[in-house]
Amino acid sequence: MGERNVGQCRRGDTSFEWDSAKAATNLSKHGVSFEEAASGFADTREPNGPDIEHFSVEARFAYTVRVRRKDNVEVIRIISARRASRREKAAYRQAPEN
């Protein structure tokens, strides 16, 4: 099995990772880099519960991610990211802030 190329960044206490080839495909298809998408996780109005795998929407982006803990750090693996639709943005604006 070949070694996979993993991209990473950190925002505060959260670490983000992704497959580099998937990130390049996502950027080409949706125009959103995974580094840019990671910046949206600073928002506190998370409309979804603490699912291990979930679809998340914030003001600018919609994501598919997998969340795990490693060495007391939350690690979010970004699977895909795209611009949020008008409907998703409206739902986000109506979500209460935590």
ROSE-4610 file (N, C-alpha, C; in Angstrom, 1 decimal, always signed):
// ROSE-4610
residu = [M/M/M/G/G/G/E/E/E/R/R/R/N/N/N/V/V/V/G/G/G/Q/Q/Q/C/C/C/R/R/R/R/R/R/G/G/G/D/D/D/T/T/T/S/S/S/F/F/F/E/E/E/W/W/W/D/D/D/S/S/S/A/A/A/K/K/K/A/A/A/A/A/A/T/T/T/N/N/N/L/L/L/S/S/S/K/K/K/H/H/H/G/G/G/V/V/V/S/S/S/F/F/F/E/E/E/E/E/E/A/A/A/A/A/A/S/S/S/G/G/G/F/F/F/A/A/A/D/D/D/T/T/T/R/R/R/E/E/E/P/P/P/N/N/N/G/G/G/P/P/P/D/D/D/I/I/I/E/E/E/H/H/H/F/F/F/S/S/S/V/V/V/E/E/E/A/A/A/R/R/R/F/F/F/A/A/A/Y/Y/Y/T/T/T/V/V/V/R/R/R/V/V/V/R/R/R/R/R/R/K/K/K/D/D/D/N/N/N/V/V/V/E/E/E/V/V/V/I/I/I/R/R/R/I/I/I/I/I/I/S/S/S/A/A/A/R/R/R/R/R/R/A/A/A/S/S/S/R/R/R/R/R/R/E/E/E/K/K/K/A/A/A/A/A/A/Y/Y/Y/R/R/R/Q/Q/Q/A/A/A/P/P/P/E/E/E/N/N/N]
num = [1/1/1/2/2/2/3/3/3/4/4/4/5/5/5/6/6/6/7/7/7/8/8/8/9/9/9/10/10/10/11/11/11/12/12/12/13/13/13/14/14/14/15/15/15/16/16/16/17/17/17/18/18/18/19/19/19/20/20/20/21/21/21/22/22/22/23/23/23/24/24/24/25/25/25/26/26/26/27/27/27/28/28/28/29/29/29/30/30/30/31/31/31/32/32/32/33/33/33/34/34/34/35/35/35/36/36/36/37/37/37/38/38/38/39/39/39/40/40/40/41/41/41/42/42/42/43/43/43/44/44/44/45/45/45/46/46/46/47/47/47/48/48/48/49/49/49/50/50/50/51/51/51/52/52/52/53/53/53/54/54/54/55/55/55/56/56/56/57/57/57/58/58/58/59/59/59/60/60/60/61/61/61/62/62/62/63/63/63/64/64/64/65/65/65/66/66/66/67/67/67/68/68/68/69/69/69/70/70/70/71/71/71/72/72/72/73/73/73/74/74/74/75/75/75/76/76/76/77/77/77/78/78/78/79/79/79/80/80/80/81/81/81/82/82/82/83/83/83/84/84/84/85/85/85/86/86/86/87/87/87/88/88/88/89/89/89/90/90/90/91/91/91/92/92/92/93/93/93/94/94/94/95/95/95/96/96/96/97/97/97/98/98/98]
x = [+0.8/+0.0/+0.9/+0.6/+1.4/+1.2/+2.2/+2.0/+1.1/+0.2/-0.8/-0.2/-0.5/-0.1/-1.2/-0.9/-1.9/-1.6/-2.6/-2.4/-2.9/-2.4/-2.8/-2.7/-3.5/-3.4/-4.0/-3.8/-4.3/-4.9/-6.1/-6.8/-7.1/-6.4/-6.6/-6.3/-7.3/-7.1/-7.5/-7.8/-8.3/-7.3/-7.1/-6.2/-7.1/-6.7/-7.4/-6.5/-7.1/-6.3/-7.1/-6.5/-7.2/-6.2/-6.8/-6.1/-5.7/-4.4/-4.0/-4.6/-4.7/-5.3/-6.7/-7.5/-8.9/-9.0/-8.1/-8.2/-8.0/-7.1/-6.9/-8.1/-8.7/-10.0/-11.1/-11.2/-12.3/-12.1/-10.9/-10.6/-11.0/-10.7/-11.0/-12.5/-13.2/-14.6/-15.5/-15.1/-16.0/-15.4/-14.1/-13.5/-13.2/-13.1/-12.9/-11.7/-10.7/-9.5/-9.9/-9.3/-9.6/-9.0/-7.9/-7.4/-8.4/-9.0/-10.0/-11.2/-11.6/-12.8/-12.5/-11.3/-11.0/-11.2/-11.1/-11.3/-12.7/-13.7/-15.1/-15.4/-14.5/-14.8/-14.7/-14.2/-14.2/-15.5/-16.5/-17.9/-18.6/-19.3/-20.0/-21.4/-22.0/-23.4/-23.4/-23.0/-23.0/-24.4/-25.0/-26.4/-26.6/-25.5/-25.6/-25.1/-25.5/-25.1/-23.7/-23.2/-21.8/-21.6/-22.1/-22.0/-20.5/-20.1/-18.8/-18.6/-19.6/-19.5/-20.7/-20.6/-21.7/-21.5/-22.6/-22.6/-22.8/-22.0/-22.0/-22.2/-22.9/-23.1/-22.7/-22.0/-21.8/-22.0/-21.7/-22.0/-21.5/-20.3/-19.8/-19.7/-19.5/-19.2/-20.2/-20.3/-20.9/-19.8/-19.8/-18.7/-19.2/-18.4/-18.5/-17.2/-17.3/-16.1/-16.2/-15.1/-15.1/-14.3/-14.8/-14.2/-13.7/-12.5/-11.9/-11.0/-10.6/-9.7/-8.4/-7.3/-6.0/-5.1/-4.6/-3.7/-4.4/-5.6/-6.4/-6.6/-6.5/-6.7/-7.8/-8.8/-9.8/-9.2/-9.4/-8.9/-10.1/-10.2/-11.3/-10.7/-11.1/-10.7/-11.7/-11.3/-12.2/-12.2/-13.5/-13.7/-14.1/-14.9/-15.3/-15.8/-15.7/-16.2/-16.6/-17.7/-18.2/-18.9/-19.2/-19.9/-21.3/-21.8/-23.1/-24.2/-25.3/-26.4/-27.2/-28.0/-28.8/-29.7/-30.3/-31.1/-30.2/-29.0/-28.2/-27.7/-27.5/-27.1/-28.2/-29.5/-30.7/-30.8/-30.7/-30.8/-29.7/-28.5/-27.4/-27.7/-28.3/-28.6/-29.7/-30.5/-31.6/-31.1/-30.0/-29.5/-29.0/-29.4/-28.9/-27.4/-26.8/-25.4/-25.2/-24.1/-23.8/-23.1]
y = [-1.2/+0.0/+1.2/+2.2/+3.4/+4.4/+5.2/+6.3/+7.4/+7.8/+8.9/+10.2/+11.2/+12.6/+13.3/+13.7/+14.4/+15.8/+16.7/+18.1/+18.3/+19.4/+19.7/+21.1/+21.6/+22.9/+22.9/+23.9/+24.0/+25.4/+25.4/+26.6/+26.4/+27.2/+27.1/+25.7/+25.1/+23.8/+22.7/+23.0/+22.0/+21.8/+20.6/+20.2/+19.7/+20.1/+19.7/+18.9/+17.9/+17.1/+16.7/+16.4/+16.0/+15.3/+14.6/+13.9/+15.0/+15.2/+16.2/+16.1/+14.9/+14.7/+15.1/+14.7/+15.1/+16.6/+17.2/+18.7/+19.4/+18.9/+19.5/+19.3/+18.1/+17.9/+18.8/+18.9/+19.7/+21.2/+21.7/+23.1/+23.3/+22.3/+22.4/+22.4/+21.5/+21.3/+22.3/+22.7/+23.6/+25.0/+25.2/+26.5/+26.8/+25.8/+26.0/+25.2/+25.8/+25.0/+24.5/+23.4/+22.9/+23.8/+24.5/+25.5/+26.6/+27.1/+28.1/+27.6/+26.4/+25.8/+25.6/+25.3/+25.1/+26.4/+27.5/+28.8/+29.0/+28.3/+28.4/+27.7/+26.9/+26.1/+27.0/+28.2/+29.1/+29.6/+29.4/+29.9/+29.0/+29.6/+28.9/+28.4/+28.8/+28.4/+27.2/+26.1/+24.8/+24.2/+24.0/+23.5/+22.0/+21.2/+19.8/+19.4/+18.2/+17.6/+17.0/+16.4/+15.9/+14.6/+14.4/+13.2/+12.9/+11.7/+11.3/+11.7/+11.4/+11.9/+12.8/+14.0/+14.9/+15.9/+16.4/+17.5/+18.8/+19.7/+21.0/+22.2/+23.2/+24.4/+25.6/+26.5/+27.8/+28.9/+30.1/+31.2/+31.1/+30.6/+30.5/+29.2/+28.1/+26.8/+25.7/+24.6/+23.4/+22.3/+21.4/+20.4/+19.0/+18.1/+16.7/+16.4/+16.1/+15.9/+14.6/+14.2/+13.1/+13.7/+13.6/+14.1/+13.0/+13.2/+12.2/+13.0/+12.3/+12.9/+12.1/+12.8/+12.2/+13.0/+12.3/+13.0/+14.3/+14.2/+15.3/+16.5/+16.2/+17.3/+16.8/+17.7/+17.4/+17.4/+16.4/+16.3/+16.2/+17.2/+17.2/+16.9/+15.8/+15.4/+15.9/+16.8/+17.4/+16.5/+16.0/+15.1/+15.9/+16.9/+17.8/+19.2/+20.2/+21.5/+22.3/+23.0/+23.8/+25.0/+26.0/+27.2/+26.8/+27.4/+27.1/+27.7/+27.0/+27.5/+28.6/+29.3/+30.3/+29.7/+28.6/+27.9/+27.6/+27.1/+26.7/+27.9/+29.0/+30.3/+30.8/+30.7/+31.2/+30.4/+29.0/+28.2/+28.5/+28.8/+29.2/+30.5/+31.5/+32.7/+32.6/+31.6/+31.4/+30.5/+29.9/+29.0/+29.9/+29.5/+30.3/+30.2/+31.3/+31.2/+30.5/+29.7/+29.0/+29.9]
z = [+0.0/+0.0/+0.0/-0.9/-1.0/+0.1/+0.3/+1.4/+0.8/+1.7/+1.2/+1.6/+0.8/+1.0/+1.7/+3.0/+3.8/+4.0/+3.8/+4.1/+5.5/+6.2/+7.6/+7.8/+8.8/+9.4/+10.8/+11.5/+12.9/+13.1/+13.8/+14.2/+15.6/+16.5/+17.9/+18.4/+19.1/+19.7/+18.8/+17.5/+16.6/+15.5/+15.1/+14.0/+12.9/+11.6/+10.4/+9.6/+8.9/+8.0/+6.8/+5.7/+4.4/+3.5/+2.6/+1.5/+0.5/+0.2/-0.7/-2.1/-2.7/-4.0/-4.0/-2.9/-2.8/-2.7/-2.0/-1.8/-3.2/-4.0/-5.3/-6.2/-6.1/-6.9/-6.4/-5.1/-4.5/-4.9/-4.9/-5.3/-6.8/-7.6/-9.0/-9.3/-8.6/-8.8/-8.1/-6.9/-6.1/-5.8/-6.2/-6.0/-4.5/-3.7/-2.2/-1.8/-1.3/-0.7/+0.7/+1.1/+2.4/+3.5/+3.2/+4.1/+4.4/+3.3/+3.5/+4.2/+3.9/+4.5/+6.0/+6.4/+7.9/+8.6/+8.0/+8.7/+9.2/+8.5/+8.9/+10.2/+10.7/+11.9/+13.2/+13.1/+14.2/+14.6/+13.8/+14.1/+15.1/+16.0/+17.1/+16.8/+15.7/+15.4/+14.6/+15.2/+14.5/+14.6/+13.4/+13.4/+13.6/+13.6/+13.7/+15.1/+15.5/+16.7/+16.6/+17.7/+17.7/+17.0/+15.7/+15.0/+14.6/+14.5/+14.1/+12.7/+11.8/+10.4/+10.3/+9.8/+9.6/+8.5/+8.1/+7.1/+7.8/+7.6/+8.4/+7.5/+7.9/+7.2/+8.1/+7.5/+8.2/+7.2/+7.5/+6.7/+5.2/+5.0/+3.7/+3.1/+3.9/+3.3/+3.8/+3.1/+3.5/+3.5/+4.5/+4.5/+4.8/+4.4/+4.9/+5.6/+6.9/+7.7/+8.6/+9.1/+10.1/+11.3/+12.5/+13.7/+14.6/+15.1/+16.1/+17.1/+18.1/+19.1/+19.0/+19.1/+19.1/+20.0/+21.1/+22.0/+22.6/+23.0/+23.6/+22.7/+21.4/+20.4/+19.4/+19.2/+18.2/+16.8/+16.0/+14.6/+13.7/+12.8/+11.8/+10.5/+9.9/+8.6/+7.6/+6.7/+5.7/+4.5/+4.2/+3.1/+1.8/+2.0/+0.9/+1.5/+0.6/+1.0/-0.2/-0.1/-1.2/-0.6/-1.5/-1.0/-0.6/+0.5/+1.0/+0.0/-0.1/-1.0/-0.3/-1.0/-0.3/+0.8/+0.6/+1.6/+2.8/+2.6/+3.7/+4.5/+3.8/+4.5/+5.3/+4.8/+5.5/+6.8/+6.7/+7.9/+8.9/+8.4/+9.3/+10.1/+9.3/+10.0/+11.0/+10.9/+11.9/+13.1/+13.0/+14.1/+15.2/+16.5/+17.6/+17.8/+18.3/+18.6/+20.0/+20.1/+21.3/+22.3]
